[in-house]
Amino acid sequence: MAKQTENNSINQKRKMLSRIKRRKFFRTIFMGVILALMVSSILFVGLGVYNVAGYVYNEITSIYYGYTDRKTAKTGPIDPKFDGYTNILILGIDAGDEGTQNADTILVLSFSNDTGKSRLISIPRDTWVEAESAKGRIGSFYAWGGASLMVRHVAALLGISIHQYIVIDMNTFADLIDVLGGVDIYVEEDMDYEDPEAGLEIHLGKGYQHLDGYDAQKYLRFRGENLGDVGRVQRQQKFIRSLYAKVLQLETIPKLPAIAEIFQNRMETSAEIFDSAHLANVLRKMSSDLPATIMLPGTENEEGAFIPDIEEVDIMISELFPIHEINSEETANSE
């Protein structure tokens, strides 16, 4: 009896050991299957991520190359000598019909990317330019070839790279000034002028004035008898300095969404998504110092055309962009 009990106990232990071995075996098989599934999943997801990443990369690359092609078509090639600056061509367009509009205001706003300081180069609209693709007063080039043609000839005239351009018509300009709350400026003389055909009526008194958008247009368009187009350019420079100071005021901050809406929907510009970060960084570092104002050197002839002094222009540019001299010295030393 005791022997039978002992045998039963041995059999139970054998069965228990057998069950334990089976459990270990199946656990091992199960873990192997899970591990295989995990590895397969990782490989599958990795391959999927790789494919998605490759697709996204190809799409972004395609978009970027499309952007660079468009940018080159709009502004021409960018000389790396001007990488330390951001040069923006600002064109104020008159009220002519589409296709016949001229550039009434031509300004190059140049920022130093390191210091945020800015310079404003004014080009009279009657500046005479002779080139293979166009010949005449530069303000009329906009009607012939739009902003791209203007960019190329302004860049050639000054001998610099233009990184971006902004085109604004008079109505949009007036609305922008109104959004900012107007601009305070000293009117140098009594301005009285009427042109019924152009729908222009200017009556501004001498002295300090708070100009809304409508009156700001009148101030900028007035052409006195004493200085003619040169006087207009001087007023434009003074107005831009006042506008610059206005933009830097804290009260402008709540108005930024409305300003951004105007820039986005009502202005023509070469800036795209790839430019946004760079431009935002430039604006963030804008110096509180008012921009230095420079007028294109030259003289007005008997026909009213402004003839640029090319030698003086070269001197002006070498002083404004001293990197020219640095690069010239490096090139000479390397030779």
Residue frames relative to the residue before (quaternion, step in Angstrom):
aa qw qx qy qz dx dy dz
M 1.0000 0.0000 0.0000 0.0000 0.00 0.00 0.00
A 0.6658 0.4989 -0.2848 0.4761 3.52 0.95 -0.92
K 0.6420 0.5334 -0.3228 0.4462 3.54 1.10 -0.83
Q 0.6368 0.5322 -0.3182 0.4583 3.56 1.09 -0.85
T 0.6353 0.5284 -0.3182 0.4648 3.56 1.04 -0.82
E 0.6451 0.5219 -0.3134 0.4619 3.55 1.03 -0.81
N 0.6489 0.5165 -0.3173 0.4598 3.58 1.03 -0.85
N 0.6317 0.5336 -0.3283 0.4565 3.57 1.03 -0.84
S 0.6491 0.5208 -0.3126 0.4580 3.57 0.99 -0.85
I 0.6478 0.5127 -0.3204 0.4636 3.57 1.04 -0.82
N 0.6469 0.5253 -0.3160 0.4536 3.58 0.99 -0.86
Q 0.6469 0.5223 -0.3187 0.4551 3.57 0.99 -0.83
K 0.6467 0.5124 -0.3200 0.4655 3.56 1.04 -0.81
R 0.6357 0.5300 -0.3280 0.4554 3.58 1.06 -0.82
K 0.6532 0.5105 -0.3086 0.4664 3.55 0.99 -0.91
M 0.6421 0.5244 -0.3200 0.4586 3.55 1.02 -0.85
L 0.6592 0.4992 -0.3036 0.4733 3.58 0.95 -0.87
S 0.6353 0.5327 -0.3218 0.4571 3.53 1.07 -0.79
R 0.6510 0.5083 -0.3135 0.4686 3.57 0.99 -0.86
I 0.6408 0.5300 -0.3200 0.4540 3.56 1.03 -0.87
K 0.6547 0.5067 -0.3160 0.4635 3.58 0.99 -0.85
R 0.6446 0.5183 -0.3264 0.4576 3.58 1.00 -0.86
R 0.6410 0.5286 -0.3206 0.4549 3.56 1.00 -0.89
K 0.6506 0.5094 -0.3137 0.4677 3.58 0.96 -0.89
F 0.6460 0.5280 -0.3197 0.4491 3.55 0.99 -0.90
F 0.7027 0.4586 -0.2717 0.4711 3.56 0.81 -1.02
R 0.6136 0.5377 -0.3506 0.4599 3.58 1.10 -0.71
T 0.6435 0.5193 -0.3156 0.4654 3.54 1.04 -0.85
I 0.6479 0.5052 -0.3119 0.4772 3.57 0.95 -0.89
F 0.6572 0.5224 -0.3094 0.4466 3.59 0.92 -0.94
M 0.6686 0.4895 -0.2982 0.4737 3.57 0.91 -0.93
G 0.6238 0.5395 -0.3355 0.4553 3.56 1.07 -0.73
V 0.6532 0.5026 -0.3089 0.4747 3.55 0.98 -0.88
I 0.6460 0.5166 -0.3184 0.4631 3.59 0.95 -0.90
L 0.6571 0.5086 -0.3085 0.4631 3.56 0.94 -0.94
A 0.6466 0.5170 -0.3178 0.4622 3.56 0.97 -0.84
L 0.6461 0.5155 -0.3108 0.4692 3.55 1.01 -0.87
M 0.6450 0.5224 -0.3181 0.4582 3.57 0.99 -0.89
V 0.6662 0.4921 -0.3098 0.4669 3.57 0.87 -0.95
S 0.6489 0.5169 -0.3160 0.4603 3.56 0.96 -0.89
S 0.6513 0.5181 -0.3128 0.4578 3.57 0.99 -0.88
I 0.6516 0.5162 -0.3126 0.4596 3.53 0.95 -0.92
L 0.6621 0.4956 -0.3042 0.4727 3.55 0.95 -0.90
F 0.6548 0.5157 -0.3118 0.4561 3.57 0.98 -0.86
V 0.6774 0.4755 -0.2892 0.4810 3.56 0.91 -0.99
G 0.6394 0.5310 -0.3260 0.4505 3.55 0.98 -0.86
L 0.6546 0.4963 -0.3096 0.4788 3.53 0.99 -0.85
G 0.6426 0.5234 -0.3155 0.4622 3.55 1.05 -0.82
V 0.6549 0.5001 -0.3085 0.4752 3.55 0.95 -0.92
Y 0.6364 0.5287 -0.3296 0.4548 3.53 1.00 -0.85
N 0.6700 0.4946 -0.3000 0.4654 3.55 0.95 -0.91
V 0.6557 0.4978 -0.3100 0.4756 3.58 0.98 -0.88
A 0.6512 0.5120 -0.3139 0.4640 3.58 0.95 -0.93
G 0.6498 0.5127 -0.3173 0.4627 3.55 0.99 -0.82
Y 0.6419 0.5208 -0.3196 0.4632 3.55 1.03 -0.82
V 0.6667 0.4972 -0.2973 0.4690 3.57 0.91 -1.00
Y 0.6433 0.5256 -0.3237 0.4529 3.58 0.95 -0.90
N 0.6667 0.5004 -0.3039 0.4613 3.57 0.92 -0.93
E 0.6448 0.5200 -0.3229 0.4577 3.58 1.02 -0.82
I 0.6706 0.4896 -0.2998 0.4698 3.58 0.91 -0.97
T 0.6351 0.5270 -0.3282 0.4596 3.57 0.99 -0.84
S 0.6501 0.5157 -0.3112 0.4632 3.55 0.98 -0.88
I 0.6526 0.5050 -0.3083 0.4734 3.57 0.96 -0.90
Y 0.6695 0.5132 -0.3087 0.4394 3.58 0.91 -0.94
Y 0.6754 0.4748 -0.3069 0.4735 3.58 0.91 -0.88
G 0.6039 0.5355 -0.3527 0.4735 3.56 1.12 -0.61
Y 0.6377 0.5257 -0.3100 0.4699 3.54 1.07 -0.83
T 0.6802 0.4834 -0.3062 0.4582 3.60 0.85 -0.92
D 0.6248 0.5269 -0.3407 0.4647 3.57 1.07 -0.70
R 0.6639 0.4907 -0.3056 0.4744 3.57 0.94 -0.88
K 0.6509 0.5267 -0.3223 0.4418 3.57 0.97 -0.86
T 0.6512 0.5037 -0.3134 0.4733 3.57 0.98 -0.84
A 0.6445 0.5197 -0.3201 0.4606 3.57 1.04 -0.80
K 0.7101 0.4634 -0.2613 0.4613 3.58 1.06 -0.78
T 0.8326 0.2237 -0.0754 0.5010 3.56 0.82 -0.99
G 0.4826 -0.6467 0.4553 0.3763 3.58 1.22 -0.23
P 0.6832 -0.4762 0.3401 0.4368 3.61 -1.25 0.14
I 0.3511 -0.7344 0.5483 0.1920 3.57 -1.10 0.78
D 0.3528 -0.7337 0.5464 0.1965 3.57 -0.73 1.10
P 0.4502 -0.7133 0.4630 0.2723 3.64 -0.68 1.05
K 0.5119 0.6400 -0.4254 0.3840 3.62 1.21 -0.28
F 0.7328 0.4051 -0.2280 0.4970 3.58 1.18 -0.50
D 0.3035 0.7759 -0.5017 0.2328 3.60 1.20 0.44
G 0.6470 0.5346 -0.3241 0.4366 3.60 1.16 -0.47
Y 0.7262 0.3696 -0.2100 0.5403 3.57 1.31 -0.06
T 0.2026 -0.7136 0.6453 0.1828 3.52 -1.33 0.29
N 0.0869 -0.8184 0.5679 -0.0088 3.55 -0.41 1.28
I 0.0686 -0.8147 0.5753 -0.0241 3.55 -0.59 1.20
L 0.2534 -0.7512 0.5930 0.1408 3.56 -0.79 1.06
I 0.1171 -0.7867 0.6053 0.0328 3.57 -0.78 1.09
L 0.0726 -0.8053 0.5884 -0.0082 3.55 -0.69 1.14
G 0.1565 -0.7566 0.6297 0.0814 3.54 -0.84 1.04
I 0.2039 -0.8236 0.5246 0.0691 3.56 -0.50 1.23
D 0.4613 -0.6918 0.4847 0.2715 3.56 -1.01 0.86
A 0.6572 -0.5664 0.3618 0.3412 3.55 -1.34 0.10
G 0.3231 0.7628 -0.5094 0.2331 3.61 1.14 0.37
D 0.6387 -0.5062 0.3991 0.4202 3.56 -1.28 0.20
E 0.6346 -0.5310 0.3929 0.4011 3.55 -1.20 0.53
G 0.7481 0.3224 -0.2722 0.5122 3.56 -0.81 1.02
T 0.7550 0.2804 -0.1863 0.5627 3.57 1.26 -0.31
Q 0.4291 0.7068 -0.4640 0.3177 3.58 1.25 0.14
N 0.2104 -0.7679 0.5951 0.1088 3.54 -1.10 0.83
A 0.5077 -0.6086 0.5049 0.3420 3.54 -1.29 0.36
D 0.2064 -0.8106 0.5410 0.0868 3.56 -0.34 1.27
T 0.7698 0.1696 -0.0853 0.6094 3.57 1.19 -0.65
I 0.0218 -0.7972 0.6025 -0.0309 3.57 -0.83 1.02
L 0.0979 0.8026 -0.5725 0.1364 3.56 -0.45 1.26
V 0.1567 -0.7361 0.6461 0.1274 3.55 -1.18 0.62
L 0.1272 -0.7807 0.6106 0.0389 3.55 -0.61 1.21
S 0.0746 -0.8256 0.5590 -0.0181 3.57 -0.49 1.23
F 0.1428 -0.7857 0.5998 0.0502 3.57 -0.78 1.12
S 0.3463 -0.6634 0.6138 0.2517 3.53 -1.19 0.65
N 0.4106 -0.7408 0.4722 0.2442 3.61 -0.59 1.09
D 0.6615 0.5120 -0.3077 0.4535 3.60 1.14 -0.52
T 0.8111 0.2873 -0.1286 0.4929 3.58 0.78 -1.02
G 0.4121 -0.7131 0.4735 0.3122 3.60 1.15 -0.48
K 0.4904 0.6548 -0.4418 0.3681 3.58 1.25 -0.03
S 0.2173 -0.8063 0.5448 0.0765 3.54 -1.06 0.76
R 0.1673 -0.7404 0.6426 0.1043 3.51 -1.34 0.49
L 0.2062 -0.7797 0.5838 0.0938 3.56 -1.05 0.75
I 0.1046 -0.7932 0.5995 0.0216 3.55 -0.56 1.22
S 0.1659 -0.8017 0.5704 0.0658 3.58 -0.66 1.13
I 0.1278 -0.7781 0.6134 0.0443 3.54 -0.97 0.95
P 0.4096 -0.7123 0.5034 0.2672 3.63 -0.57 1.05
R 0.5434 -0.6488 0.4266 0.3191 3.58 -0.97 0.84
D 0.6955 0.4604 -0.2708 0.4807 3.60 1.19 -0.52
T 0.3087 0.7554 -0.5178 0.2569 3.59 1.22 0.37
W 0.3297 -0.7683 0.5223 0.1682 3.56 -0.74 1.11
V 0.0231 -0.7961 0.6031 -0.0443 3.55 -0.79 1.11
E 0.0730 -0.7729 0.6291 0.0386 3.53 -1.02 0.86
A 0.1777 0.7647 -0.5964 0.1670 3.55 -0.68 1.16
E 0.6858 -0.4869 0.3327 0.4266 3.57 -1.26 0.23
S 0.7439 0.4226 -0.2290 0.4644 3.58 0.96 -0.88
A 0.8099 0.0251 0.0039 0.5860 3.61 1.16 -0.40
K 0.0312 -0.7762 0.6298 0.0035 3.52 -1.22 0.64
G 0.5640 0.5840 -0.4363 0.3879 3.55 -0.77 1.03
R 0.7121 -0.3855 0.3314 0.4842 3.55 -1.25 -0.46
I 0.5276 -0.7118 0.3638 0.2873 3.51 -0.65 1.18
G 0.5927 0.5940 -0.3718 0.3972 3.60 1.08 -0.59
S 0.6627 0.5115 -0.3014 0.4564 3.58 1.15 -0.60
F 0.5008 0.6740 -0.4256 0.3373 3.61 1.21 -0.28
Y 0.5732 0.6010 -0.3860 0.4014 3.58 1.11 -0.59
A 0.6537 0.5063 -0.3130 0.4674 3.59 0.99 -0.81
W 0.6839 0.5005 -0.2848 0.4479 3.58 1.10 -0.65
G 0.8535 0.0232 0.0421 0.5188 3.58 0.90 -0.86
G 0.5533 -0.6490 0.3883 0.3490 3.58 1.20 0.36
A 0.7965 -0.3271 0.2241 0.4564 3.53 -1.34 -0.26
S 0.6168 0.5717 -0.3577 0.4059 3.60 0.99 -0.76
L 0.6618 0.4876 -0.3070 0.4795 3.58 0.97 -0.85
M 0.6243 0.5341 -0.3326 0.4630 3.58 1.04 -0.77
V 0.6414 0.5373 -0.3207 0.4440 3.57 0.92 -0.93
R 0.6912 0.4983 -0.2911 0.4350 3.57 0.80 -0.99
H 0.7183 0.4412 -0.2671 0.4669 3.58 0.93 -0.84
V 0.6067 0.5158 -0.3613 0.4851 3.61 1.10 -0.55
A 0.6438 0.5164 -0.3199 0.4653 3.60 0.97 -0.85
A 0.6717 0.4859 -0.2983 0.4731 3.59 0.95 -0.86
L 0.6412 0.5388 -0.3240 0.4401 3.58 0.99 -0.83
L 0.7623 0.3653 -0.1934 0.4981 3.57 0.91 -0.93
G 0.3746 -0.7333 0.4900 0.2862 3.58 1.15 -0.49
I 0.5866 0.5400 -0.3844 0.4653 3.58 1.07 0.75
S 0.4932 -0.6034 0.5164 0.3549 3.54 -1.35 0.05
I 0.2352 -0.7265 0.6269 0.1546 3.55 -1.13 0.75
H 0.2762 -0.8057 0.5054 0.1386 3.58 -0.53 1.18
Q 0.7997 0.0035 0.0311 0.5996 3.58 1.01 -0.79
Y 0.1303 -0.7709 0.6081 0.1374 3.54 -1.28 0.21
I 0.1463 -0.7511 0.6378 0.0875 3.54 -1.28 0.52
V 0.1125 -0.7785 0.6161 0.0411 3.56 -0.91 0.98
I 0.0236 0.8053 -0.5891 0.0618 3.58 -0.78 1.04
D 0.2968 -0.7474 0.5636 0.1889 3.57 -0.93 0.88
M 0.7171 -0.4910 0.2871 0.4028 3.57 -1.25 0.32
N 0.6567 0.5141 -0.3252 0.4458 3.60 0.93 -0.81
T 0.6518 0.4987 -0.3083 0.4810 3.57 0.99 -0.84
F 0.6222 0.5434 -0.3283 0.4581 3.56 1.02 -0.83
A 0.6584 0.5084 -0.3108 0.4598 3.59 0.90 -0.93
D 0.6637 0.4999 -0.3078 0.4635 3.60 0.94 -0.86
L 0.6251 0.5371 -0.3356 0.4562 3.58 1.06 -0.74
I 0.6499 0.5015 -0.3130 0.4777 3.59 0.95 -0.85
D 0.6509 0.5131 -0.3188 0.4597 3.60 0.98 -0.80
V 0.6212 0.5349 -0.3391 0.4615 3.60 1.02 -0.76
L 0.6813 0.4806 -0.2772 0.4775 3.57 1.04 -0.82
G 0.5325 -0.6483 0.4015 0.3673 3.59 1.23 -0.27
G 0.6433 -0.5346 0.3253 0.4411 3.59 1.21 0.40
V 0.2995 -0.7440 0.5751 0.1612 3.54 -1.34 0.26
D 0.3280 -0.7274 0.5706 0.1939 3.56 -1.02 0.87
I 0.1368 0.7948 -0.5752 0.1366 3.56 -0.81 0.99
Y 0.4207 -0.6797 0.5372 0.2689 3.56 -1.23 0.51
V 0.2666 -0.7547 0.5838 0.1361 3.57 -0.70 1.13
E 0.4066 -0.7864 0.4175 0.2046 3.56 -0.47 1.26
E 0.8054 0.0372 0.0204 0.5913 3.60 1.09 -0.60
D 0.5987 -0.5111 0.4418 0.4304 3.56 -1.26 0.20
M 0.1514 -0.8002 0.5780 0.0524 3.54 -0.76 1.07
D 0.1336 0.7774 -0.5966 0.1480 3.54 -0.49 1.23
Y 0.2629 0.7492 -0.5602 0.2360 3.53 -0.54 1.21
E 0.0274 -0.7960 0.6047 -0.0005 3.58 -1.01 0.81
D 0.0296 0.7609 -0.6469 0.0412 3.53 -1.05 0.90
P 0.2622 -0.8163 0.4948 0.1417 3.61 0.08 1.31
E 0.6411 0.5427 -0.3354 0.4266 3.59 0.98 -0.78
A 0.7264 0.3857 -0.2253 0.5224 3.57 1.06 -0.77
G 0.4363 -0.7071 0.4531 0.3230 3.58 1.27 -0.08
L 0.4990 0.6664 -0.4052 0.3780 3.56 1.19 0.58
E 0.0705 0.7767 -0.6196 0.0887 3.54 -0.82 1.05
I 0.0182 -0.8249 0.5624 -0.0547 3.56 -0.39 1.26
H 0.1609 0.7539 -0.6238 0.1289 3.56 -0.83 1.06
L 0.2002 0.7628 -0.5810 0.2012 3.54 -0.12 1.35
G 0.3515 -0.7547 0.5181 0.1960 3.57 -0.87 0.95
K 0.5867 -0.5779 0.4430 0.3542 3.53 -1.22 0.60
G 0.6337 0.5303 -0.4051 0.3913 3.56 -1.13 0.73
Y 0.7057 -0.4337 0.3362 0.4481 3.56 -1.35 -0.05
Q 0.0085 -0.8041 0.5920 -0.0539 3.54 -0.86 1.04
H 0.2687 -0.6895 0.6371 0.2156 3.52 -1.26 0.53
L 0.1348 -0.8391 0.5264 0.0258 3.55 -0.31 1.29
D 0.2739 -0.7106 0.6195 0.1903 3.54 -0.95 0.91
G 0.7625 -0.3903 0.2448 0.4542 3.59 -1.26 -0.01
Y 0.6574 0.5232 -0.3126 0.4430 3.58 0.96 -0.87
D 0.7066 0.4414 -0.2626 0.4867 3.60 0.89 -0.92
A 0.5839 0.5739 -0.3755 0.4343 3.60 1.12 -0.60
Q 0.6087 0.5455 -0.3482 0.4590 3.58 1.06 -0.72
K 0.6584 0.5208 -0.3036 0.4506 3.55 0.92 -0.95
Y 0.6435 0.5310 -0.3180 0.4503 3.56 0.94 -0.92
L 0.7224 0.4536 -0.2514 0.4574 3.58 0.88 -0.93
R 0.7059 0.4695 -0.2718 0.4554 3.59 1.07 -0.62
F 0.5239 0.6519 -0.4187 0.3539 3.59 1.18 -0.41
R 0.0891 -0.7804 0.6184 0.0238 3.53 -0.98 0.93
G 0.2384 -0.8108 0.5229 0.1108 3.57 -0.22 1.30
E 0.6164 -0.5777 0.3964 0.3595 3.54 -1.28 0.32
N 0.6348 0.5839 -0.3358 0.3785 3.58 1.07 -0.66
L 0.8393 0.1670 -0.0508 0.5149 3.57 0.66 -1.11
G 0.3414 -0.7747 0.4814 0.2269 3.60 1.22 -0.11
D 0.8413 -0.1184 0.1071 0.5165 3.55 -0.97 -0.94
V 0.5815 0.5686 -0.3770 0.4432 3.59 1.12 -0.56
G 0.6388 0.5213 -0.3197 0.4668 3.58 1.01 -0.78
R 0.6215 0.5328 -0.3375 0.4648 3.59 1.04 -0.76
V 0.6505 0.5186 -0.3144 0.4572 3.56 0.95 -0.88
Q 0.6485 0.5152 -0.3208 0.4594 3.59 0.95 -0.85
R 0.6516 0.4963 -0.3172 0.4780 3.61 1.01 -0.76
Q 0.6164 0.5439 -0.3443 0.4536 3.56 1.03 -0.75
Q 0.6569 0.5126 -0.3080 0.4591 3.56 0.95 -0.89
K 0.6669 0.4950 -0.3039 0.4668 3.56 0.91 -0.90
F 0.6507 0.5171 -0.3169 0.4569 3.56 0.98 -0.83
I 0.6499 0.5167 -0.3223 0.4548 3.61 0.92 -0.87
R 0.6301 0.5231 -0.3383 0.4635 3.59 0.99 -0.74
S 0.6544 0.4951 -0.3050 0.4833 3.60 0.98 -0.82
L 0.6501 0.5109 -0.3098 0.4694 3.56 1.02 -0.83
Y 0.6154 0.5514 -0.3323 0.4548 3.58 1.03 -0.82
A 0.6669 0.4944 -0.2920 0.4749 3.56 0.92 -0.96
K 0.6307 0.5405 -0.3251 0.4522 3.58 1.05 -0.76
V 0.6607 0.5254 -0.3048 0.4410 3.57 0.91 -0.94
L 0.6879 0.5027 -0.2816 0.4413 3.60 1.03 -0.77
Q 0.5271 0.6415 -0.4135 0.3737 3.61 1.22 -0.19
L 0.6053 -0.5915 0.3989 0.3530 3.57 -1.14 0.71
E 0.6254 0.5681 -0.3436 0.4100 3.59 1.04 -0.69
T 0.5645 0.5989 -0.3864 0.4164 3.58 1.24 -0.21
I 0.5383 0.6753 -0.3945 0.3140 3.60 1.10 -0.66
P 0.7000 0.4520 -0.3088 0.4585 3.67 0.74 -0.87
K 0.6671 0.5135 -0.2982 0.4500 3.59 1.19 -0.42
L 0.4299 0.7466 -0.4363 0.2595 3.59 1.27 -0.17
P 0.6341 0.5218 -0.3686 0.4356 3.68 0.89 -0.69
A 0.6642 0.4872 -0.3093 0.4752 3.60 0.95 -0.83
I 0.6326 0.5184 -0.3289 0.4722 3.59 1.05 -0.75
A 0.6495 0.5204 -0.3109 0.4590 3.58 0.97 -0.91
E 0.6263 0.5419 -0.3373 0.4475 3.59 1.03 -0.77
I 0.6461 0.5073 -0.3189 0.4728 3.59 1.00 -0.81
F 0.6655 0.5005 -0.3100 0.4589 3.59 0.90 -0.90
Q 0.6985 0.4965 -0.2749 0.4359 3.56 0.95 -0.89
N 0.8251 0.3024 -0.1078 0.4649 3.55 0.83 -0.99
R 0.8000 0.3315 -0.1509 0.4768 3.59 1.09 -0.48
M 0.6856 0.4146 -0.2930 0.5217 3.57 1.25 0.13
E 0.3536 -0.6816 0.5898 0.2501 3.53 -1.21 0.54
T 0.1144 0.7981 -0.5813 0.1095 3.56 -0.81 1.00
S 0.4749 -0.6649 0.5004 0.2861 3.56 -1.22 0.52
A 0.5186 0.6651 -0.4107 0.3465 3.60 1.23 -0.32
E 0.0492 -0.7824 0.6209 0.0017 3.58 -0.97 0.94
I 0.7957 -0.3358 0.2083 0.4590 3.55 -1.33 -0.06
F 0.6763 0.4947 -0.3079 0.4507 3.60 0.98 -0.76
D 0.6512 0.5064 -0.3184 0.4671 3.60 1.22 -0.33
S 0.5277 0.7022 -0.3937 0.2708 3.56 1.15 -0.65
A 0.6728 0.4992 -0.3086 0.4505 3.58 0.85 -0.96
H 0.6607 0.5090 -0.3098 0.4566 3.57 0.93 -0.88
L 0.6823 0.4815 -0.2928 0.4658 3.58 0.86 -0.95
A 0.6334 0.5266 -0.3348 0.4576 3.58 1.01 -0.80
N 0.6503 0.5127 -0.3143 0.4642 3.59 1.02 -0.78
V 0.6276 0.5248 -0.3286 0.4720 3.58 1.06 -0.78
L 0.6799 0.4872 -0.2897 0.4652 3.58 0.88 -0.97
R 0.6237 0.5528 -0.3386 0.4368 3.57 1.06 -0.76
K 0.7484 0.3830 -0.2039 0.5017 3.57 1.08 -0.74
M 0.2941 0.7780 -0.5099 0.2195 3.59 1.24 0.24
S 0.4140 -0.7128 0.5139 0.2377 3.54 -0.85 1.00
S 0.4938 -0.6497 0.4901 0.3063 3.55 -1.15 0.61
D 0.5169 0.6216 -0.4200 0.4124 3.57 1.28 -0.18
L 0.4897 -0.6587 0.4821 0.3064 3.56 -0.94 0.84
P 0.5603 -0.6246 0.4097 0.3578 3.62 -1.00 0.68
A 0.4572 -0.6304 0.5486 0.3043 3.53 -1.14 0.70
T 0.2255 -0.7944 0.5532 0.1101 3.59 -0.92 0.88
I 0.0272 -0.7936 0.6064 -0.0425 3.54 -0.86 1.04
M 0.2195 -0.7642 0.5897 0.1413 3.56 -1.00 0.78
L 0.5849 -0.5811 0.4333 0.3639 3.53 -1.06 0.75
P 0.4189 -0.7130 0.4952 0.2663 3.63 -0.75 0.97
G 0.4070 0.6975 -0.5228 0.2730 3.56 -1.00 0.80
T 0.3339 -0.7226 0.5659 0.2150 3.55 -1.33 -0.11
E 0.4403 -0.6781 0.5250 0.2661 3.54 -1.25 0.50
N 0.3049 -0.7687 0.5318 0.1822 3.59 -0.81 0.94
E 0.7490 -0.4177 0.2739 0.4354 3.57 -1.31 0.02
E 0.6791 0.4829 -0.2931 0.4687 3.60 1.14 -0.56
G 0.5740 -0.6167 0.3667 0.3946 3.58 1.28 0.04
A 0.5141 0.6166 -0.4341 0.4089 3.59 1.27 0.12
F 0.3550 -0.7186 0.5602 0.2091 3.57 -1.11 0.75
I 0.1789 -0.8045 0.5629 0.0623 3.58 -0.56 1.21
P 0.3202 -0.7752 0.5085 0.1949 3.62 -0.43 1.15
D 0.3576 -0.6908 0.5875 0.2231 3.54 -1.16 0.72
I 0.3184 -0.8098 0.4592 0.1786 3.57 -0.03 1.31
E 0.6388 0.5225 -0.3357 0.4542 3.61 0.96 -0.80
E 0.6742 0.4791 -0.2935 0.4793 3.58 0.95 -0.87
V 0.6003 0.5506 -0.3579 0.4566 3.59 1.09 -0.67
D 0.6517 0.5146 -0.3140 0.4603 3.59 0.93 -0.89
I 0.6452 0.5095 -0.3195 0.4712 3.58 0.97 -0.84
M 0.6432 0.5337 -0.3147 0.4499 3.58 0.94 -0.92
I 0.6883 0.4817 -0.2879 0.4596 3.60 0.86 -0.95
S 0.6456 0.5175 -0.3314 0.4533 3.61 0.97 -0.79
E 0.6572 0.4894 -0.3071 0.4841 3.59 1.13 -0.61
L 0.6877 0.4788 -0.2809 0.4679 3.59 1.01 -0.79
F 0.7835 0.1958 -0.0855 0.5835 3.57 1.11 -0.74
P 0.1048 -0.8560 0.5031 0.0565 3.62 0.46 1.17
I 0.4724 0.6727 -0.4468 0.3532 3.58 1.22 -0.20
H 0.5120 0.6301 -0.4122 0.4134 3.57 1.23 -0.46
E 0.7015 0.4762 -0.2691 0.4568 3.56 0.85 -1.04
I 0.6308 0.5409 -0.3337 0.4453 3.56 1.02 -0.83
N 0.6859 0.4830 -0.2856 0.4633 3.54 0.89 -0.97
S 0.6230 0.5415 -0.3401 0.4506 3.57 1.06 -0.74
E 0.6530 0.5070 -0.3101 0.4695 3.57 1.00 -0.85
E 0.6508 0.5121 -0.3228 0.4582 3.58 0.98 -0.89
T 0.6451 0.5200 -0.3226 0.4575 3.58 1.00 -0.82
A 0.6547 0.5105 -0.3115 0.4623 3.57 0.97 -0.90
N 0.6671 0.5022 -0.3088 0.4554 3.60 0.95 -0.86
S 0.6569 0.5241 -0.3149 0.4412 3.56 1.03 -0.81
E 0.6471 0.5048 -0.3161 0.4759 3.54 1.20 -0.60
